[in-house]
Amino acid sequence: MDVVPPALARLIADLSRLPGVGRKTATRLALYILRRPAAEAQNLARDLAELHGAIRLCANCYAFSETDPCRICQDPRRDPRLICVVEEPGDLMAVEKTGSFGGQYHILHGVLSPMDGIGPGEIRVDELLARIRRQQSAEVLIATSSTVPGEATAAYLAKRLQEVEVRVTRLACGIPMGMDIKYADEMTLSRAIEARRESW
């Protein structure tokens, strides 16, 4: 006999479709929502229902935004001559958290992955080149991940960026703070050595 009420079972099934959420986590989340006041659950339901209607892509950088252009592209303090290219909107959020980047962004919404059917036409490289010409950008910082698809995408971008007159830089990779060097993989250690700089 199934002891889970159908409405709760449906919510668990919906939550378990989210990335990184298994059945146990989905059950824990569903039970938490059920124990909270009904008004909180209604607010969550309303926010989810309004999400797709409220959010669009910025026509300039392709970030998720409620305005077009987005707040970053509208901000006169941001340098349009410096563009940071990232894979996904989550990467933009991570860079922004550092508070150390004062330019604008360009979101590819993917990386090259022939096994998954993602080729150059599925990521926004042509739009990036047109934007560089339009804004007369001086530097493009490639901030793709150091995974195989991320590195392949970075190499492809570097080649395509030769079509425009722009300085191309790559996000440096190195040893994370607090990590014992003997546990670093060869690629990370190699990149850290290549990106070394004077400290004193």
C-alpha positions, 0 to 999 in steps of 0.5 A, spaced: 500 500 500 502 506 498 503 511 504 504 517 500 498 521 498 498 523 490 499 530 491 505 529 495 508 524 490 507 528 484 511 534 487 516 529 489 516 526 482 517 534 479 522 536 484 526 529 483 527 532 475 531 537 477 539 537 476 542 534 482 536 532 486 535 525 487 529 521 490 531 522 497 532 530 497 526 531 493 522 527 498 526 531 504 524 538 500 517 536 499 516 534 506 519 541 508 514 545 503 508 541 506 510 543 513 511 550 512 505 555 512 501 554 506 502 562 504 510 560 503 508 554 498 503 559 495 509 564 494 513 559 491 508 556 486 507 563 484 514 565 483 515 559 479 509 560 475 511 567 473 518 565 472 518 564 464 513 570 463 518 575 467 525 572 464 528 573 457 535 574 454 538 580 454 539 581 446 546 584 448 549 579 452 544 573 452 544 573 460 537 572 463 534 578 465 527 582 466 529 588 462 532 588 455 538 590 455 540 587 462 542 591 468 549 590 467 549 592 459 545 598 462 550 600 467 555 606 465 560 604 470 561 597 466 567 597 460 564 595 454 571 594 451 572 588 456 568 582 455 568 576 459 565 570 455 562 565 459 558 558 458 552 559 462 548 564 466 551 561 473 558 562 471 556 570 470 553 570 477 560 566 480 564 571 476 560 577 479 560 575 486 568 576 486 567 583 485 573 583 481 570 584 474 568 591 471 567 589 464 561 586 460 559 579 459 557 574 453 554 568 455 554 562 450 549 558 453 553 551 452 560 549 450 562 545 444 560 538 445 560 533 438 557 527 442 551 531 444 550 534 438 553 541 440 557 545 434 559 552 433 552 554 430 549 552 437 553 557 441 553 564 440 560 566 437 557 569 431 553 574 435 560 575 439 564 577 433 558 582 431 558 585 438 566 586 438 565 590 432 559 594 434 562 596 441 569 596 438 571 592 444 579 591 446 579 585 450 575 578 450 577 574 457 575 567 455 572 564 462 570 557 460 571 551 464 577 547 464 574 541 462 575 538 455 569 541 452 571 548 455 578 547 453 575 545 446 570 551 446 576 556 448 581 554 443 575 555 438 573 562 440 581 564 440 581 562 433 575 565 431 577 571 435 583 572 430 577 575 425 577 581 429 582 586 432 581 584 439 586 582 445 584 575 447 586 573 454 584 566 458 582 565 465 588 563 469 587 556 473 591 554 479 591 551 485 585 552 490 587 556 496 588 551 502 589 545 497 595 541 499 600 541 492 601 534 492 593 533 491 593 537 485 592 533 478 597 534 473 593 539 468 591 544 474 599 544 476 601 545 469 596 551 468 598 554 475 606 554 473 604 557 466 600 562 469 605 564 475 607 571 476 611 575 481 608 576 488 613 579 492 
